[in-house]
């Protein structure tokens, strides 16, 4: 049996909380992330994570999508301008965790 993970302890406002320290490998993190969302035409208004190959590009809200679902526009946000991304260029779109928890898609 493997040893239990170490834990940190926090005491605030009279409450003592034990927080386990968990290490996770990059491969495990990728498996937890799930799979790319292939039906881009359904993503209008969704918050997504955009990847090109294995590189994270940005998190953004989908502003518009072509009818065939091959091209989408990411809304302007913070330092980023409105951006077009095209499936044919190798981009992948993953639902952001906030949408997965809310059951969006």
RODO-2510 file (C-alpha; in nm, 4 decimals, decimal comma):
residues 105
     n   res          X          Y          Z
     1     x     0,0000     0,0000     0,0000
     2     x     0,1363     0,3431    -0,0931
     3     x     0,1797     0,6024     0,1796
     4     x    -0,0826     0,8702     0,2265
     5     x     0,0001     1,2079     0,0727
     6     x     0,1452     1,4728     0,2987
     7     x    -0,0937     1,7440     0,4067
     8     x    -0,0795     2,1116     0,4842
     9     x    -0,2743     2,2608     0,7677
    10     x    -0,4565     2,5939     0,7753
    11     x    -0,6101     2,7534     1,0826
    12     x    -0,8321     3,0572     1,0300
    13     x    -1,1218     3,2008     1,2250
    14     x    -1,1028     2,9146     1,4724
    15     x    -1,1433     2,6506     1,1995
    16     x    -0,8716     2,3965     1,1343
    17     x    -0,8592     2,2597     0,7783
    18     x    -0,6344     1,9803     0,6554
    19     x    -0,5403     2,0155     0,2863
    20     x    -0,3768     1,7169     0,1137
    21     x    -0,0853     1,7940    -0,1167
    22     x    -0,1338     1,5974    -0,4352
    23     x     0,1153     1,5760    -0,7193
    24     x    -0,0155     1,4898    -1,0640
    25     x     0,1821     1,4013    -1,3744
    26     x     0,1395     1,5869    -1,7021
    27     x    -0,0029     1,2696    -1,8609
    28     x    -0,2624     1,2354    -1,5861
    29     x    -0,3557     1,6011    -1,6243
    30     x    -0,4129     1,5514    -1,9977
    31     x    -0,6357     1,2503    -1,9249
    32     x    -0,8351     1,4572    -1,6743
    33     x    -0,8753     1,7356    -1,9285
    34     x    -1,0786     1,5024    -2,1482
    35     x    -1,1100     1,5254    -2,5246
    36     x    -1,1349     1,8092    -2,7742
    37     x    -1,4872     1,9255    -2,8529
    38     x    -1,5390     1,8433    -3,2208
    39     x    -1,8787     2,0027    -3,2915
    40     x    -1,7670     2,3653    -3,3065
    41     x    -2,1026     2,4805    -3,4456
    42     x    -2,2507     2,4189    -3,0980
    43     x    -2,0002     2,6390    -2,9126
    44     x    -2,1388     2,9908    -2,9678
    45     x    -2,1273     3,1672    -2,6282
    46     x    -1,9244     2,8922    -2,4567
    47     x    -1,5998     2,9501    -2,2688
    48     x    -1,3312     2,7330    -2,4287
    49     x    -0,9627     2,6490    -2,3999
    50     x    -0,7846     2,6655    -2,7358
    51     x    -0,4807     2,4503    -2,8187
    52     x    -0,2578     2,4333    -3,1233
    53     x    -0,0935     2,0932    -3,1079
    54     x    -0,0023     2,0429    -2,7431
    55     x     0,0425     2,4169    -2,6775
    56     x    -0,2226     2,6108    -2,4867
    57     x    -0,3151     2,9244    -2,6853
    58     x    -0,5764     3,0961    -2,4689
    59     x    -0,9076     3,0693    -2,2845
    60     x    -1,1857     3,2693    -2,4472
    61     x    -1,5556     3,2998    -2,5147
    62     x    -1,6734     3,1888    -2,8587
    63     x    -1,8263     3,4920    -3,0264
    64     x    -1,9352     3,3402    -3,3598
    65     x    -1,9110     3,0149    -3,5540
    66     x    -1,9499     2,9380    -3,9236
    67     x    -2,2505     2,7224    -4,0171
    68     x    -2,0245     2,4293    -4,1082
    69     x    -1,8420     2,4557    -3,7716
    70     x    -1,4927     2,4767    -3,9234
    71     x    -1,4118     2,8342    -3,8194
    72     x    -1,4910     3,0215    -3,5016
    73     x    -1,4276     3,3685    -3,3660
    74     x    -1,2994     3,4182    -3,0135
    75     x    -1,4317     3,7315    -2,8439
    76     x    -1,1952     4,0158    -2,7615
    77     x    -1,0916     3,9896    -2,3975
    78     x    -0,8242     4,1665    -2,1937
    79     x    -0,5112     4,2069    -2,4082
    80     x    -0,6497     3,9787    -2,6823
    81     x    -0,8325     4,1109    -2,9878
    82     x    -1,1155     3,9219    -3,1572
    83     x    -0,9453     3,6190    -3,3137
    84     x    -1,0391     3,3775    -3,5916
    85     x    -0,9353     3,0136    -3,5498
    86     x    -0,9657     2,7457    -3,8169
    87     x    -0,9823     2,3679    -3,7630
    88     x    -0,7812     2,3169    -4,0836
    89     x    -0,4829     2,4878    -3,9180
    90     x    -0,4777     2,2233    -3,6431
    91     x    -0,6526     2,4093    -3,3615
    92     x    -0,8414     2,2098    -3,0995
    93     x    -1,1107     2,3508    -2,8745
    94     x    -1,1830     2,2098    -2,5295
    95     x    -1,4694     2,3197    -2,3078
    96     x    -1,3337     2,5226    -2,0195
    97     x    -1,3769     2,3548    -1,6771
    98     x    -1,6405     2,6084    -1,5725
    99     x    -1,8655     2,4889    -1,8572
   100     x    -1,8018     2,1233    -1,7855
   101     x    -1,9146     2,1712    -1,4265
   102     x    -2,2213     2,3677    -1,5382
   103     x    -2,3172     2,1030    -1,7964
   104     x    -2,2872     2,3353    -2,0956
   105     x    -2,2614     2,1923    -2,4483
***
